[in-house]
Amino acid sequence: MRVLLVEDDPEISGFIVRGLTEERHLVDLVTDGNAAVEMAGAEEYDAVVLDVMLPGADGFAACRAMRDRGLDVPVIMVTARDAVADRITGLDEGADDYLVKPFAFEELLARLRALSRRGRTRHLTHRLEYGPIAIDQRAHTATVAGVPIVLTATEYRLLEFLVRRAGAIVTRDQLAQHVWGGDYDPTSNNADVYVGYVRRKLQAHVSAPLIHTVRGLGYMLRLEPHA
């Protein structure tokens, strides 16, 4: 999962970034509401974790601006303001969830998982499944035809992203954003190399190929060959 974190307190942001990174998520950090709106519009995120008390535009205004721009990325507001009126304001401005500080990091992870599966039939539990592939989003593990496969953190993010978009073409730019984030060199062939790694690990347990190259466009996770 690629997450945009909007938090101006360095202690809190450091805690969240470390935790999400350890859980194999990619995190981009900004410290004010205006930057959050620009980043959410320029990049593709799976979720935004948005503080309310921010310099510049506060979290309420930032969330409203995202929705006014037609951005439907899931938003979790995180704040010490726990009054019912504040929660109502946050939800009315377009937030999907509201988490009050201080909070347990495990609860933030659970809420992110919940947001990631809403309205997506493949995400009804913490397990993602497509054909013989099953991914446990809590344990960050994967099996193919019931057999566990060993994945690096990068390989896991790549496979999870492909499963989330199974049946659709995934471009190299999309892989760059969701697997490597800002650390990706667009002139490198990392995407092709890592797709090859994951493809071979899947192929060791199934007879038919699962990851198909779509010439000139990218890749597709599909049970049947791409026409």
SVG drawing of the C-alpha trace seen along z (x, -y; Angstrom):
<svg xmlns="http://www.w3.org/2000/svg" viewBox="-21 -29 40 56">
<polyline fill="none" stroke="black" stroke-width="0.4" points="0.0,0.0 1.2,-3.5 0.3,-6.0 0.5,-9.8 1.1,-10.9 0.3,-14.5 1.8,-15.3 3.9,-18.3 5.0,-16.8 8.3,-15.1 8.0,-12.7 4.6,-11.5 5.5,-11.4 8.7,-9.5 6.8,-6.9 4.2,-6.4 6.7,-6.3 8.8,-3.7 5.9,-1.6 4.3,-1.6 7.7,-1.0 8.3,2.0 4.9,3.3 6.2,3.0 4.1,0.0 5.5,-2.9 5.1,-6.3 5.4,-9.8 5.5,-12.6 4.3,-16.2 3.9,-18.6 1.1,-21.0 -2.3,-20.8 -1.6,-22.7 1.3,-20.3 -1.0,-17.4 -3.6,-18.5 -0.9,-19.0 0.7,-15.6 -2.7,-13.7 -3.5,-15.3 -0.1,-14.6 0.5,-11.0 -1.6,-7.9 -2.1,-6.8 -4.0,-4.0 -4.8,-6.1 -4.1,-9.4 -3.4,-9.7 -4.2,-13.3 -3.6,-15.3 -6.1,-18.1 -3.9,-20.8 -1.5,-21.7 0.2,-24.9 -1.3,-26.5 -4.6,-24.7 -5.7,-22.6 -6.8,-19.0 -10.5,-19.8 -9.7,-22.3 -7.2,-20.0 -9.7,-17.1 -12.4,-19.4 -10.0,-20.6 -9.2,-17.0 -12.9,-16.2 -13.5,-19.4 -10.8,-18.3 -12.6,-15.0 -9.9,-12.9 -11.6,-9.8 -8.5,-8.5 -9.5,-7.1 -8.7,-9.6 -8.2,-8.8 -8.1,-12.0 -5.8,-11.7 -6.1,-14.3 -6.1,-15.0 -9.4,-16.9 -11.9,-14.3 -15.1,-16.3 -18.1,-14.9 -18.4,-18.2 -14.9,-17.8 -15.5,-14.2 -18.7,-15.3 -16.8,-18.1 -14.1,-15.7 -16.6,-13.2 -18.7,-15.9 -15.6,-17.4 -15.1,-14.0 -13.0,-11.9 -13.6,-8.2 -12.5,-7.6 -11.4,-9.5 -8.8,-8.3 -8.1,-10.2 -4.6,-10.6 -3.1,-8.9 -3.8,-5.7 -2.3,-2.2 -0.4,-1.8 -2.1,1.6 -5.4,-0.2 -4.1,-2.5 -3.0,0.5 -6.4,2.2 -8.2,-1.0 -6.0,-1.2 -6.8,2.4 -10.5,1.7 -10.3,-1.3 -8.4,0.7 -11.1,3.3 -14.2,1.2 -16.2,1.6 -13.7,4.1 -15.0,7.6 -11.5,9.1 -10.7,7.3 -13.5,8.5 -11.1,9.8 -7.4,9.3 -6.7,11.9 -6.4,11.0 -7.0,13.9 -6.8,14.3 -6.7,17.8 -4.1,19.8 -2.5,16.7 -3.4,15.8 -2.0,12.9 -2.3,12.3 -2.1,8.5 -1.6,8.8 1.4,11.2 2.6,9.9 2.9,13.5 1.8,15.2 1.0,18.7 0.6,20.1 -1.6,23.2 -1.4,23.4 2.4,23.4 4.2,20.5 6.6,18.5 9.4,16.4 9.3,12.8 11.5,9.8 9.7,6.6 9.9,5.2 8.6,8.5 5.7,8.5 4.6,5.0 4.8,5.8 2.7,9.0 0.2,7.3 -0.2,4.5 -0.7,6.9 -3.3,8.9 -5.2,5.7 -5.4,4.9 -5.7,8.4 -7.2,8.5 -6.1,4.9 -2.9,3.7 -0.4,2.3 2.1,-0.2 5.7,-0.5 5.0,-4.0 2.3,-2.6 4.7,0.1 7.3,-2.6 4.9,-4.6 3.5,-1.8 6.5,0.5 9.4,-2.0 7.7,-5.3 10.1,-8.3 13.2,-6.0 12.6,-4.7 14.9,-5.7 12.8,-6.0 15.8,-5.1 16.4,-1.8 14.9,1.6 14.0,2.5 10.4,3.0 11.2,5.6 13.8,7.3 11.5,7.7 8.5,8.8 10.8,11.5 11.7,12.5 8.1,12.7 7.0,14.4 9.5,17.2 8.5,17.7 4.8,18.1 5.7,20.3 7.4,22.8 4.0,23.8 1.6,23.5 1.6,24.9 0.3,21.8 1.9,18.4 0.1,15.8 2.0,12.5 1.8,11.6 3.8,8.9 1.6,6.5 4.0,5.3 4.6,1.5 2.2,1.1 3.2,3.1 2.0,6.2 -1.2,8.0 -1.9,10.6 -4.4,12.9 -5.3,16.6 -5.7,16.8 -3.2,15.6 -3.7,12.0 -5.0,11.8"/>
</svg>
